[in-house]
Amino acid sequence: MKSGLMKAKEVAQFLGISIRQLFNIRNSDKDFPGPIIIGKVNRWGRDEIVQYLENKSQA
């Protein structure tokens, strides 16, 4: 799997959810990885999202 930074749209597609749902999860789930803010742009680390999913599946 390719590592790197993903836009909100890419994270939502990766998770199979809408962008609105992504931001709802971000605000409601303290375990969800926060974005890296570059200027005014949010980016998420792909590896952090994968790790989050692995942790959720083990819980």
SULWO-V358023 format. One record per residue. RES is the residue in three letters. PHI is phi in radians with two decimals (* if undefined). NEAR is the number of other ideal C-beta (glycine too) atoms within 12 Angstrom. Layout:
res = <RES,RES>
phi = <PHI,PHI>
near = <NEAR,NEAR>
This chain:
res = <MET,LYS,SER,GLY,LEU,MET,LYS,ALA,LYS,GLU,VAL,ALA,GLN,PHE,LEU,GLY,ILE,SER,ILE,ARG,GLN,LEU,PHE,ASN,ILE,ARG,ASN,SER,ASP,LYS,ASP,PHE,PRO,GLY,PRO,ILE,ILE,ILE,GLY,LYS,VAL,ASN,ARG,TRP,GLY,ARG,ASP,GLU,ILE,VAL,GLN,TYR,LEU,GLU,ASN,LYS,SER,GLN,ALA>
phi = <*,-1.21,-1.73,2.42,-1.71,-2.14,-1.30,-0.97,-1.08,-1.19,-1.11,-1.05,-1.10,-1.05,-1.51,1.30,-2.30,-1.44,-1.10,-1.06,-1.10,-1.01,-1.23,-1.12,-1.11,-0.99,-1.44,-1.85,-1.89,-1.14,-1.50,-1.22,-1.12,-1.34,-1.35,-1.61,-1.72,-2.03,1.16,-1.93,-1.97,-1.59,-2.38,-1.99,-1.33,-1.01,-1.09,-1.18,-1.16,-1.08,-1.07,-1.03,-1.12,-1.11,-1.13,-1.16,-1.27,-1.49,-1.32>
near = <12,12,13,17,22,28,20,27,19,22,35,23,18,23,28,10,20,15,19,13,19,29,22,15,27,25,13,11,19,10,18,25,28,20,25,21,12,11,7,7,14,24,23,35,22,24,18,24,36,22,19,26,23,14,15,16,9,9,9>
